[in-house]
Amino acid sequence: MWQWPPSRTYRVTNYRLALRFDEQKGEVFGDEVITLRPLGSNFRKFYLDSSELKIDSVRLERGDAQPLELDHTLQDSHLWITLDHDYDEASTLKIHVMYQGFPRTGLSTIGRCDLASVLYLHFMGFMLRFYL
């Protein structure tokens, strides 16, 4: 069945993603910084996709200042994040999310080549190659 892409209130300009895997357990540990820009004014609450993950922390990176812990909730497959105040389209925000979990979808081991110590994974629609 055809699905339309979700309507967004922001545009992602960069992802910085550090992943660690426990291959035997099938667990993923993520440390992700999403740089985004609101598409309009009064931008205060938004969601990110989050399938079967335990969220350890959500912070707003603020340059040289101490990161600000943000309120967040999980609802279905969405991580809802509430910012400290309203932002507008002139703002650039860096949201730092740390998580872990055993996703049944979005992460699968495609194969491993022991000769080259390479692990191939399919994660969130991307084919990833890790040299071990």
MDAnalysis code that builds the backbone (N, CA, C; Angstrom):
import MDAnalysis as mda
import numpy as np

u = mda.Universe.empty(396, n_residues=132, atom_resindex=np.repeat(np.arange(132), 3), trajectory=True)
u.add_TopologyAttr("name", ["N", "CA", "C"] * 132)
u.add_TopologyAttr("resid", np.arange(1, 133))
u.add_TopologyAttr("resname", ["MET", "TRP", "GLN", "TRP", "PRO", "PRO", "SER", "ARG", "THR", "TYR", "ARG", "VAL", "THR", "ASN", "TYR", "ARG", "LEU", "ALA", "LEU", "ARG", "PHE", "ASP", "GLU", "GLN", "LYS", "GLY", "GLU", "VAL", "PHE", "GLY", "ASP", "GLU", "VAL", "ILE", "THR", "LEU", "ARG", "PRO", "LEU", "GLY", "SER", "ASN", "PHE", "ARG", "LYS", "PHE", "TYR", "LEU", "ASP", "SER", "SER", "GLU", "LEU", "LYS", "ILE", "ASP", "SER", "VAL", "ARG", "LEU", "GLU", "ARG", "GLY", "ASP", "ALA", "GLN", "PRO", "LEU", "GLU", "LEU", "ASP", "HIS", "THR", "LEU", "GLN", "ASP", "SER", "HIS", "LEU", "TRP", "ILE", "THR", "LEU", "ASP", "HIS", "ASP", "TYR", "ASP", "GLU", "ALA", "SER", "THR", "LEU", "LYS", "ILE", "HIS", "VAL", "MET", "TYR", "GLN", "GLY", "PHE", "PRO", "ARG", "THR", "GLY", "LEU", "SER", "THR", "ILE", "GLY", "ARG", "CYS", "ASP", "LEU", "ALA", "SER", "VAL", "LEU", "TYR", "LEU", "HIS", "PHE", "MET", "GLY", "PHE", "MET", "LEU", "ARG", "PHE", "TYR", "LEU"])
u.atoms.positions = np.array([
    [0.842, -1.179, 0.000],
    [0.000, 0.000, 0.000],
    [0.891, 1.248, 0.000],
    [0.548, 2.224, -0.794],
    [1.294, 3.471, -0.924],
    [1.127, 4.325, 0.318],
    [2.210, 4.905, 0.790],
    [2.161, 5.831, 1.921],
    [2.821, 7.134, 1.514],
    [2.181, 8.238, 1.842],
    [2.758, 9.551, 1.585],
    [3.809, 9.839, 2.635],
    [4.864, 10.554, 2.258],
    [5.849, 10.943, 3.271],
    [5.200, 11.871, 4.291],
    [5.654, 11.782, 5.554],
    [5.044, 12.638, 6.573],
    [5.297, 14.114, 6.307],
    [4.352, 14.922, 6.713],
    [4.495, 16.366, 6.606],
    [5.455, 16.823, 7.704],
    [6.446, 17.608, 7.363],
    [7.446, 18.043, 8.334],
    [7.345, 19.539, 8.580],
    [7.749, 19.935, 9.776],
    [7.777, 21.345, 10.146],
    [9.214, 21.849, 10.240],
    [10.165, 21.010, 9.810],
    [11.577, 21.357, 9.853],
    [12.305, 20.666, 8.702],
    [13.534, 21.157, 8.444],
    [14.388, 20.569, 7.418],
    [15.702, 20.171, 8.072],
    [16.093, 18.911, 7.910],
    [17.363, 18.437, 8.450],
    [18.479, 18.852, 7.507],
    [19.517, 19.474, 8.060],
    [20.661, 19.872, 7.239],
    [21.870, 18.971, 7.458],
    [21.889, 18.213, 8.567],
    [23.025, 17.322, 8.813],
    [22.663, 16.285, 9.874],
    [23.196, 15.085, 9.689],
    [23.158, 14.033, 10.708],
    [24.590, 13.683, 11.052],
    [24.907, 13.644, 12.343],
    [26.182, 13.091, 12.796],
    [25.824, 11.871, 13.632],
    [26.221, 10.715, 13.181],
    [25.758, 9.471, 13.774],
    [26.936, 8.594, 14.157],
    [26.977, 8.198, 15.424],
    [27.971, 7.231, 15.900],
    [27.189, 6.035, 16.429],
    [27.408, 4.883, 15.814],
    [26.697, 3.669, 16.215],
    [27.679, 2.649, 16.758],
    [27.187, 1.907, 17.722],
    [27.930, 0.777, 18.271],
    [26.968, -0.395, 18.277],
    [27.450, -1.578, 17.961],
    [26.580, -2.742, 17.867],
    [27.065, -3.856, 18.771],
    [26.111, -4.528, 19.411],
    [26.382, -5.801, 20.058],
    [25.804, -6.835, 19.101],
    [26.667, -7.353, 18.251],
    [26.237, -8.222, 17.167],
    [25.543, -9.477, 17.680],
    [26.052, -10.065, 18.755],
    [25.472, -11.304, 19.274],
    [24.069, -11.086, 19.820],
    [23.849, -9.973, 20.511],
    [22.526, -9.673, 21.076],
    [21.589, -9.022, 20.068],
    [22.165, -8.397, 19.028],
    [21.344, -7.658, 18.066],
    [20.949, -6.283, 18.573],
    [21.762, -5.743, 19.491],
    [21.451, -4.441, 20.091],
    [22.280, -3.344, 19.431],
    [21.652, -2.185, 19.284],
    [22.334, -1.027, 18.720],
    [22.391, 0.065, 19.784],
    [23.506, 0.806, 19.817],
    [23.693, 1.949, 20.708],
    [23.978, 3.144, 19.810],
    [23.195, 4.194, 19.921],
    [23.356, 5.338, 19.043],
    [23.630, 6.627, 19.778],
    [24.466, 7.439, 19.170],
    [24.791, 8.781, 19.640],
    [24.666, 9.661, 18.400],
    [23.598, 10.436, 18.330],
    [23.245, 11.135, 17.101],
    [23.016, 12.621, 17.363],
    [23.556, 13.458, 16.485],
    [23.281, 14.889, 16.526],
    [22.610, 15.255, 15.211],
    [21.396, 15.772, 15.308],
    [20.623, 16.171, 14.139],
    [20.622, 17.694, 14.088],
    [21.145, 18.257, 13.006],
    [21.098, 19.705, 12.809],
    [19.891, 19.991, 11.939],
    [19.015, 20.866, 12.421],
    [17.785, 21.136, 11.687],
    [17.426, 22.603, 11.714],
    [16.563, 22.984, 10.760],
    [16.070, 24.362, 10.663],
    [14.551, 24.327, 10.596],
    [13.886, 25.078, 11.447],
    [12.422, 25.157, 11.372],
    [11.987, 25.736, 10.025],
    [10.822, 25.306, 9.546],
    [10.290, 25.819, 8.285],
    [9.344, 26.992, 8.489],
    [9.109, 27.364, 9.730],
    [8.234, 28.493, 10.011],
    [8.459, 28.989, 11.425],
    [7.589, 29.887, 11.864],
    [7.712, 30.426, 13.221],
    [6.950, 29.530, 14.207],
    [7.097, 29.831, 15.491],
    [6.433, 29.087, 16.567],
    [6.800, 27.602, 16.574],
    [8.027, 27.297, 16.220],
    [8.508, 25.919, 16.206],
    [8.965, 25.548, 17.610],
    [8.205, 24.682, 18.265],
    [8.530, 24.322, 19.641],
    [8.475, 22.821, 19.892],
    [7.600, 22.112, 19.187],
    [7.452, 20.675, 19.401],
    [7.484, 19.970, 18.048],
    [8.231, 18.863, 17.986],
    [8.357, 18.110, 16.744],
    [8.676, 16.668, 17.090],
    [8.655, 15.817, 16.069],
    [8.999, 14.426, 16.320],
    [10.069, 13.924, 15.354],
    [10.770, 12.891, 15.837],
    [11.714, 12.125, 15.034],
    [11.222, 10.682, 15.023],
    [11.526, 9.948, 13.981],
    [11.169, 8.536, 13.953],
    [12.034, 7.792, 14.948],
    [11.405, 6.870, 15.682],
    [12.118, 6.116, 16.705],
    [11.438, 4.765, 16.868],
    [11.945, 3.778, 16.207],
    [11.335, 2.461, 16.217],
    [11.999, 1.566, 17.250],
    [11.264, 1.231, 18.306],
    [11.690, 0.256, 19.308],
    [13.020, 0.601, 19.976],
    [13.224, 1.874, 20.268],
    [14.462, 2.287, 20.905],
    [14.189, 2.851, 22.289],
    [15.112, 2.638, 23.211],
    [15.061, 3.259, 24.523],
    [15.878, 4.547, 24.418],
    [15.256, 5.668, 24.696],
    [15.928, 6.960, 24.595],
    [16.604, 7.257, 25.928],
    [17.913, 7.421, 25.895],
    [18.669, 7.709, 27.116],
    [18.681, 9.199, 27.434],
    [18.796, 10.048, 26.396],
    [18.785, 11.492, 26.633],
    [18.504, 12.238, 25.338],
    [17.922, 13.430, 25.499],
    [17.691, 14.350, 24.382],
    [18.130, 15.723, 24.871],
    [19.076, 16.324, 24.149],
    [19.623, 17.621, 24.570],
    [19.684, 18.575, 23.391],
    [19.603, 19.853, 23.713],
    [19.817, 20.916, 22.743],
    [21.249, 21.396, 22.910],
    [22.076, 21.226, 21.876],
    [23.457, 21.702, 21.909],
    [23.418, 23.219, 21.740],
    [24.218, 23.936, 22.547],
    [24.171, 25.407, 22.541],
    [25.555, 26.021, 22.423],
    [26.334, 25.563, 21.463],
    [27.668, 26.130, 21.259],
    [28.561, 25.876, 22.452],
    [29.082, 26.953, 23.041],
    [29.981, 26.826, 24.185],
    [29.253, 26.623, 25.506],
    [27.957, 26.866, 25.539],
    [27.184, 26.723, 26.773],
    [26.889, 25.244, 27.039],
    [26.511, 24.962, 28.262],
    [26.131, 23.615, 28.674],
    [24.907, 23.158, 27.875],
    [24.896, 21.912, 27.343],
    [23.706, 21.428, 26.630],
    [22.481, 21.457, 27.540],
    [21.329, 21.691, 26.943],
    [20.081, 21.807, 27.681],
    [19.266, 20.530, 27.512],
    [18.935, 19.877, 28.633],
    [18.075, 18.685, 28.590],
    [16.694, 19.102, 28.097],
    [16.138, 18.333, 27.173],
    [14.824, 18.643, 26.618],
    [13.797, 17.598, 27.043],
    [12.564, 18.058, 27.250],
    [11.466, 17.135, 27.526],
    [11.197, 16.323, 26.275],
    [10.920, 15.031, 26.467],
    [10.625, 14.163, 25.331],
    [9.739, 13.004, 25.776],
    [8.960, 12.503, 24.844],
    [8.104, 11.345, 25.094],
    [8.108, 10.449, 23.868],
    [7.910, 9.164, 24.111],
    [7.768, 8.204, 23.023],
    [6.286, 7.913, 22.831],
    [5.842, 7.995, 21.587],
    [4.450, 7.689, 21.263],
    [4.454, 6.915, 19.951],
    [4.008, 5.673, 20.005],
    [4.056, 4.773, 18.851],
    [5.508, 4.713, 18.359],
    [5.761, 5.040, 17.123],
    [7.129, 4.987, 16.600],
    [7.747, 6.381, 16.499],
    [7.244, 7.323, 17.303],
    [7.748, 8.696, 17.257],
    [8.352, 9.125, 18.587],
    [9.458, 9.836, 18.497],
    [10.061, 10.493, 19.653],
    [9.655, 11.962, 19.572],
    [8.744, 12.386, 20.443],
    [8.287, 13.777, 20.473],
    [9.211, 14.586, 21.363],
    [9.698, 15.702, 20.846],
    [10.662, 16.556, 21.548],
    [10.053, 17.941, 21.712],
    [10.122, 18.460, 22.947],
    [9.637, 19.804, 23.233],
    [10.837, 20.696, 23.539],
    [10.964, 21.757, 22.774],
    [12.075, 22.700, 22.942],
    [11.825, 23.650, 24.105],
    [12.845, 24.388, 24.495],
    [12.761, 25.298, 25.641],
    [11.940, 26.547, 25.353],
    [11.811, 26.944, 24.083],
    [10.975, 28.085, 23.691],
    [10.698, 27.981, 22.194],
    [9.917, 28.886, 21.651],
    [9.615, 28.896, 20.220],
    [10.839, 29.354, 19.423],
    [11.052, 28.711, 18.272],
    [12.114, 29.086, 17.346],
    [11.463, 29.411, 16.004],
    [12.227, 30.086, 15.118],
    [11.692, 30.413, 13.793],
    [12.653, 29.940, 12.719],
    [12.321, 30.254, 11.460],
    [13.094, 29.757, 10.320],
    [14.528, 30.288, 10.262],
    [14.862, 31.303, 11.029],
    [16.236, 31.817, 11.073],
    [17.114, 30.996, 12.028],
    [16.517, 30.099, 12.782],
    [17.236, 29.319, 13.788],
    [17.850, 28.062, 13.180],
    [19.005, 27.693, 13.707],
    [19.625, 26.407, 13.409],
    [19.788, 25.692, 14.740],
    [19.205, 24.506, 14.853],
    [19.197, 23.761, 16.107],
    [19.984, 22.471, 15.961],
    [20.708, 22.115, 17.018],
    [21.419, 20.838, 17.061],
    [20.837, 20.020, 18.206],
    [20.159, 18.942, 17.842],
    [19.505, 18.069, 18.810],
    [20.363, 16.820, 18.979],
    [20.794, 16.560, 20.200],
    [21.668, 15.429, 20.510],
    [20.823, 14.344, 21.186],
    [20.725, 13.190, 20.528],
    [19.908, 12.080, 21.036],
    [20.811, 10.874, 21.260],
    [20.714, 10.282, 22.449],
    [21.428, 9.040, 22.753],
    [20.385, 7.966, 23.012],
    [20.605, 6.780, 22.418],
    [19.598, 5.730, 22.505],
    [20.238, 4.348, 22.430],
    [19.416, 3.343, 22.716],
    [19.821, 1.950, 22.591],
    [18.577, 1.111, 22.369],
    [18.754, -0.073, 21.842],
    [17.595, -0.921, 21.673],
    [17.834, -2.103, 20.764],
    [16.756, -2.845, 20.583],
    [16.733, -4.057, 19.776],
    [15.692, -3.900, 18.672],
    [15.948, -3.031, 17.696],
    [14.932, -2.805, 16.671],
    [14.692, -4.056, 15.823],
    [13.402, -4.415, 15.659],
    [13.059, -5.547, 14.797],
    [13.028, -5.126, 13.338],
    [12.828, -3.840, 13.087],
    [12.841, -3.344, 11.716],
    [13.879, -2.230, 11.623],
    [14.420, -2.049, 10.445],
    [15.363, -0.957, 10.223],
    [16.809, -1.324, 10.439],
    [17.080, -2.460, 11.117],
    [18.447, -2.890, 11.352],
    [18.525, -4.380, 11.130],
    [19.377, -4.799, 10.235],
    [19.590, -6.232, 10.026],
    [21.005, -6.443, 9.526],
    [21.583, -7.570, 9.919],
    [22.913, -7.926, 9.453],
    [22.766, -8.571, 8.092],
    [23.391, -8.003, 7.091],
    [23.319, -8.533, 5.735],
    [24.344, -9.644, 5.562],
    [25.496, -9.459, 6.115],
    [26.521, -10.482, 5.989],
    [27.824, -10.017, 6.599],
    [28.723, -10.968, 6.720],
    [30.024, -10.661, 7.297],
    [31.085, -11.361, 6.474],
    [32.117, -10.661, 6.162],
    [33.237, -11.212, 5.410],
    [34.416, -11.286, 6.364],
    [34.680, -12.478, 6.909],
    [35.736, -12.626, 7.916],
    [37.129, -12.391, 7.355],
    [37.321, -12.623, 6.072],
    [38.654, -12.420, 5.487],
    [39.078, -10.961, 5.586],
    [38.130, -10.056, 5.386],
    [38.457, -8.630, 5.427],
    [37.978, -7.979, 6.718],
    [37.383, -8.754, 7.619],
    [36.817, -8.234, 8.866],
    [35.873, -7.056, 8.583],
    [34.880, -7.326, 7.747],
    [33.893, -6.320, 7.364],
    [32.518, -6.806, 7.788],
    [31.739, -5.924, 8.378],
    [30.367, -6.209, 8.756],
    [29.458, -5.354, 7.894],
    [28.504, -5.988, 7.217],
    [27.546, -5.279, 6.382],
    [26.217, -5.230, 7.111],
    [25.633, -4.033, 7.208],
    [24.352, -3.861, 7.887],
    [23.404, -3.066, 7.009],
    [22.133, -3.346, 7.168],
    [21.090, -2.524, 6.558],
    [20.444, -1.777, 7.716],
    [20.534, -0.444, 7.712],
    [20.034, 0.364, 8.826],
    [19.294, 1.566, 8.278],
    [18.010, 1.676, 8.614],
    [17.186, 2.825, 8.242],
    [17.254, 3.113, 6.739],
    [17.264, 2.052, 5.926],
    [17.274, 2.223, 4.486],
    [18.643, 2.396, 3.869],
    [19.703, 2.389, 4.683],
    [21.058, 2.569, 4.169],
    [21.845, 1.273, 4.317],
    [22.676, 0.978, 3.349],
    [23.599, -0.146, 3.458],
    [24.888, 0.404, 4.046],
    [25.293, -0.170, 5.182],
    [26.477, 0.316, 5.883],
    [27.550, -0.765, 5.871],
    [28.789, -0.354, 5.736],
    [29.922, -1.271, 5.764],
    [30.846, -0.826, 6.885],
    [31.132, -1.728, 7.819],
    [32.013, -1.436, 8.948],
    [33.245, -2.315, 8.848],
    [34.406, -1.703, 8.917],
    [35.655, -2.441, 8.943],
    [36.027, -2.659, 10.396],
    [36.170, -3.909, 10.770],
    [36.409, -4.252, 12.171],
    [37.877, -4.474, 12.451],
])
